[in-house]
Amino acid sequence: MIKDSLSHSTDIVIFGGGVAGLWLLDRLHQEGYRAILLESDALGSGQTIASQGIIHGGLKYALRGSLAGAANVIAAMPARWRKCLRGVNRNDNAEAAENACDPDLSDVTVLSDHYYMWSDSSIRSKLKTFLGSKSLQGRVEALAKTDYPKFFAAATVDGTLYQLPDFVVDSNSLIDALKTKQAEHIFQLSTDSVEFPRNSSGKVDALTLNLSGQPLTIETGKILFCAGEGNQQLIEQAGLNTPSSQLRPLNMVYVKQQNLPLVYVHCIGDSFSLTPQLTVTSHRDREGTDVWYLGGELAESGVGKSDEEQIAAARSLTNALFPWVDLATADWHCLRINRAEANINNSYRPDDAFLIEEDNIVVCWPTKLTLTPSLADKIVELLKSSPINTTDQEPAENLNALLKRAPIASAPWD
Ligand SMILES: Cc1cc2nc3c(=O)[nH]c(=O)nc-3n(C[C@H](O)[C@H](O)[C@H](O)COP(=O)(O)OP(=O)(O)OC[C@H]3O[C@@H](n4cnc5c(N)ncnc54)[C@H](O)[C@@H]3O)c2cc1C
């Protein structure tokens, strides 16, 4: 039997609990908004848990020759994240007050404080010219051999190692830290149960959830779609016309072996190009086995390959690049996953976080983990330009009674 509709009211409803949704939930609460987050699966279960966790300043784009308008935005991101990772005590000092709107990420595990770029000797002079260009001056430092980290100190091939301003975070601990901050505002919800009715002026100012025959209406001032690949389905469910998303498929490879040396590096170029051939990060699975996670050009060019062909390509590339490492007993796997971005210009890759609003719904794509703070800035700016009017909050007891809590996703190698 269908019971009377229950209701709840809040300023903002966020769909999707990857890095974008979780970061925004915390930022919006700090800005004084009342917000809840609805996740259809486990938190981080799309791209965030599968990401390599590199917080980068855009050099990778520059190497491809595709760093355009937003170069300064991405270049500022590593320093912005480092402040969050140091933690913010808002009563401490002026600097803390200035940063008070970014989440305190002091509980997040930093896997490597540095990210590196390795090139073989064949492109040394080409690279020197490129790195000497004005836009990159001072951002990339060639290391003396005496300063090489352990992995490259053991190299048996001639190459040059550069240290970038980038670093690597553990995605799982990032999701956990963000979830912990706002746990009471996060709920799990089956996507099929949502409807987006329009009011008399054509705006969506409420959601209807049908929870096993029990209707629940959530009145809200603004709705944010932060569902990564799931944004497209939400766009269609809500009947939006303008926004659309594009997917860029990848065939990532991960390699498990006991006692793998830790390495965090872009291996760039061959004699023709500076594109990163291989992007490596190191992790550990639940059983304590070391994992290398391999992306870059390998993952892009591997999309049309079978798993066997892709693993053969990965073996051959790692062997050519790191002949001093013995991977004889390694366990190799493929992970097919899509990057979800805004479709702004026929497959053009956006170079900053992107959002678009229609009928009170804002569809968001951070584009990169790195650019999440930029997305949060853009959302706050948008909200400040059109203040939200909602009725007083009703107690969250209806949400607590009807909705479950969302767990955290497992890493691909777990
Ligand atoms: C293999 C890979 C490696 C990457 N490496 C890096 C890197 O090193 N550095 C970097 O800066 N970026 C990297 N990226 C990009 C980065 O991971 C993404 O830009 C970022 O994680 C996107 O976050 P998101 O929150 O928008 O989406 P997602 O992380 O995809 O999260 C979306 C969430 O929404 C949920 N959801 C889906 N549909 C619905 C619905 N209808 N209702 C409610 N919830 C829903 C999903 O379950 C999921 O939890 C990488 C991406 C990939 C795929």
The ligand as a Gaussian input file, in Angstrom:
#p B3LYP/6-31G(d) Opt

LIG

0 1
 C       42.174000       5.155000     -15.267000
 C       42.068000       6.610000     -14.871000
 C       43.176000       7.236000     -14.321000
 C       43.088000       8.589000     -13.950000
 N       44.180000       9.173000     -13.367000
 C       44.105000      10.465000     -13.012000
 C       45.216000      11.074000     -12.371000
 O       46.242000      10.435000     -12.107000
 N       45.114000      12.395000     -12.041000
 C       43.983000      13.114000     -12.307000
 O       43.972000      14.314000     -12.012000
 N       42.892000      12.554000     -12.886000
 C       42.931000      11.260000     -13.230000
 N       41.844000      10.656000     -13.802000
 C       40.614000      11.427000     -13.949000
 C       39.850000      11.455000     -12.626000
 O       39.855000      10.183000     -12.034000
 C       38.409000      11.919000     -12.847000
 O       38.398000      13.142000     -13.535000
 C       37.678000      12.120000     -11.527000
 O       37.880000      11.036000     -10.643000
 C       36.185000      12.266000     -11.816000
 O       35.509000      12.357000     -10.584000
 P       33.927000      12.417000     -10.530000
 O       33.584000      12.535000      -9.100000
 O       33.439000      13.453000     -11.470000
 O       33.416000      11.049000     -11.164000
 P       33.533000       9.551000     -10.668000
 O       34.756000       9.312000      -9.878000
 O       33.327000       8.715000     -11.878000
 O       32.324000       9.393000      -9.657000
 C       30.990000       9.364000     -10.082000
 C       30.156000       8.771000      -8.960000
 O       28.771000       8.929000      -9.317000
 C       28.092000       7.713000      -9.043000
 N       26.900000       7.681000      -9.896000
 C       26.802000       7.294000     -11.196000
 N       25.536000       7.444000     -11.624000
 C       24.812000       7.938000     -10.594000
 C       23.451000       8.305000     -10.407000
 N       22.570000       8.222000     -11.400000
 N       23.054000       8.764000      -9.196000
 C       23.928000       8.888000      -8.173000
 N       25.242000       8.546000      -8.281000
 C       25.669000       8.088000      -9.483000
 C       29.114000       6.633000      -9.337000
 O       28.775000       5.425000      -8.703000
 C       30.383000       7.269000      -8.756000
 O       30.525000       7.004000      -7.382000
 C       41.891000       9.310000     -14.159000
 C       40.774000       8.663000     -14.709000
 C       40.855000       7.316000     -15.059000
 C       39.645000       6.640000     -15.618000

